[in-house]
Each structure stands twice: as structure tokens, then as C-alpha cells.
Amino acid sequence: MLILVTGAGGFIGHCLVKKLKADGETVIAADWKYPEFERSPADRFFNVDLRYKEETEAIFRSCGQFDEVYNLAANMGGMGFIENYRALIMRDSVLISTNVLEAARKYQARRFFYSSSACAYNTELQKDLNNPALSEDMAYPAMPEAGYGWEKLFSELLCQYFREDYGLVTRVARYHNVYGPNGTWRGGREKAPAAMCRKVILTASKGEIEIWGDGKQQRSFMFIDDCVEGTLKIMRGDYPHPLNLGSDELVEINHLADIAMSFEKKHLTKKYIEGPLGVRGRNSDNSLIQKVLGWRPSISLNTGLEKTYFWIKGEIETLRAQGVGLEASSEIPEVTDKRYVG
């Protein structure tokens, strides 16, 4: 097949490209950045800004009719980024999603995949620690995460309307906190598992690590291999509506820290500080995807986090050998790149 992956310079997009190439597909990649840690194995990589219609359509004109288009491109990051750059996230991601979807329709792509998020769910249902796992029908009445979540919900509907009005086959996955090796682990855009691993690795035994809030907030985290496998299942399946794609292994952030400490038997004190928290509790109800596609995650948090921990440790050792100074503390990213703010 001829396949396009947008957001291929990012973590999930890059790993999806690797899997598709391993399966023998012809893969075209697109992003405004290249993968951070590895060279992309894509057959061709378009370094373009998908916020602009002409740059987006140039890919489709150059390559012809795609069998599959995976739109994983967005301007996003961890909770520190999501809560501090709402206008930026929503503006950029709406433009990207609209341009890629319209180009897929115009140039007659056979199938289109959109990576939505658990942030699309009604936040009123996620305010305490006794929340039920989120099933697909809980997105409405709508009250998603500010900025990022609203864009995801909007683009889900856009996919639905393009399917109904134009006949474009669309598939939507609501990702729940994806992590693993080759993911961002510093700079403020990293997710909680990578941030926790970095803090533990860089803190000497008997020291202290920072945790935003009281650490009792709960999440589920999906390992990257499960994410890629589930993405392909959804894209190539027959179910047309949004599906959860996540782990249902719920964990408290305090316990996430304990797991990270266990890998090298470190004993660290948790220092609770003010910071962006997001919702109080969020978990994935996987009943529907198990029913319609027979899929469930296979990699436990302990197994996936251990792989991630020692990969990050290797990256840290490489940077230290180059004389790069590193900080363990929590970070709020400062966005200065003109591509993001201009």
C-alpha cells in the first residue's frame, strides 16, 4: 500500500512509520520536524508546515492516491504545555486537522485515520478519584479539556461529517497517555511516565523529586507498541465511530513514582509542589474495542515503564558524556520558535 503518516517527526508517528515499513509498505512521512532520536525509515519525508493548505496539498499532488492516511500531527505536549498554551494548541491543531482531512477527500484517499484523545471526554465526569472508566458515550454532553480537548472533539465531528457527506472512510481513536522509548523525556512537552523516569534517574538516592499536586491524581498509560498495534486495528477495521485506545490499568501518580524508583531500588522523598494537574482521575473503558475488534493491550505498566526508564537512562548517559547539564525538576515549556507562535 501507499501510506501517508503526518506527525511523523513525533513519537507515535515515527513508531508507526517504523512498523509500516517493517510490514513492507511504501510510507510517505510529513511533519515540520524530523524524529528526535532516530532517522525516519520513510520512503520519503516531507518537511512541511501542515497548518498551510498549499504545503499540505503538495504532498498529495506529488504522491498520488493514498491507500491510507494517518493524521497524527498536532501541536501538543504534556500537561504543562496543554494548560499553558490553549490558543496555540487549538489554532494550530484545527488548521492541521482540517487541511489534512480536506486533502484526503480532494485527492481521493481510500481511508483516513484521526488520532483523538481522552481529553475529548467530559471533564465533569473526572473530578474525583472514584470515577468510572470512560466509555465512548461519555464525551457528550460536551465539556472536554480546555483548548486541546475541544480541538479533538471538533475534529472527530469533522471526520464523521466527511464520512457522511463525502463518503471518505474515516476512523478515530481516542488515545490514552502513550509512552515508551523514543518519546520526548525533557523540555516540558513530555508525558508523566517519561518525566517521572527522568526525575528518578537524575536524583541521587535519599534525595527528593517534585510531583505536581498531591500525587493522588490517577491515569492509565499505554505502551507505544500497544498503541501502534491498536491504531492499525482501528484503521483497518469496520467500526466507523470513535474508539478508546488505551490501557485500563489505573495508577496513582504517587505509585507511578514508586514503580520508577523500584528499577534501581532508589529511596526518594516526594516533594509536592503547585503545577498543572488536569482532571482528577481518568481511565479507559476498553469494553467496546474488545467487542468490535477483539483488541486489548498486552504490555503492563511495570514492563513498559522499565523499558522506558532504561532507555531514558541511556540517553542521559550519552548527554552527560557530551558535557550537557540536565535538570530533574518539573518544567513548563517556553515556546519561542516562530513556527509555533508566529
C-alpha positions, 0 to 999 in steps of 0.5 A: 500500500501507499501510506501517508503518516503526518506527525511523523517527526513525533513519537507515535508517528515515527513508531508507526512509520517504523512498523509500516515499513517493517510490514513492507509498505511504501510510507510517505512521512510529513511533519515540520520536524524530523524524529528526535532520536532516530532517522525516519525509515520513510520512503520519503519525508516531507518537511512541511508546515501542515497548518498551510493548505498549499504545503499540505496539498503538495504532498498529495499532488506529488504522491498520488492516491493514498491507500491510507492516511494517518493524521497524527500531527498536532501541536501538543505536549504534556500537561504543562504545555496543554494548560499553558498554551490553549490558543496555540494548541487549538489554532494550530491543531484545527488548521492541521486537522482540517487541511489534512482531512480536506486533502484526503477527500480532494485527492481521493484517499481510500481511508483516513485515520484521526488520532483523538484523545481522552481529553475529548471526554467530559471533564465533569465526569473526572473530578474525583478519584472514584470515577468510572472508566470512560466509555465512548458515550461519555464525551457528550454532553460536551465539556472536554479539556480546555483548548486541546480537548475541544480541538479533538472533539471538533475534529472527530465531528469533522471526520464523521461529517466527511464520512457522511457527506463525502463518503471518505472512510474515516476512523478515530481513536481516542488515545490514552497517555502513550509512552515508551522509548523514543518519546520526548523525556525533557523540555516540558512537552513530555508525558508523566511516565517519561518525566517521572523516569527522568526525575528518578534517574537524575536524583541521587538516592535519599534525595527528593523529586517534585510531583505536581499536586498531591500525587493522588491524581490517577491515569492509565498509560499505554505502551507505544507498541500497544498503541501502534498495534491498536491504531492499525486495528482501528484503521483497518477495521469496520467500526466507523465511530470513535474508539478508546485506545488505551490501557485500563490499568489505573495508577496513582501518580504517587505509585507511578513514582514508586514503580520508577524508583523500584528499577534501581531500588532508589529511596526518594522523598516526594516533594509536592509542589503547585503545577498543572494537574488536569482532571482528577482521575481518568481511565479507559473503558476498553469494553467496546474495542474488545467487542468490535475488534477483539483488541486489548493491550498486552504490555503492563505498566511495570514492563513498559515503564522499565523499558522506558526508564532504561532507555531514558537512562541511556540517553542521559548517559550519552548527554552527560558524556557530551558535557550537557547539564540536565535538570530533574525538576518539573518544567513548563515549556517556553515556546519561542520558535516562530513556527509555533507562535508566529 
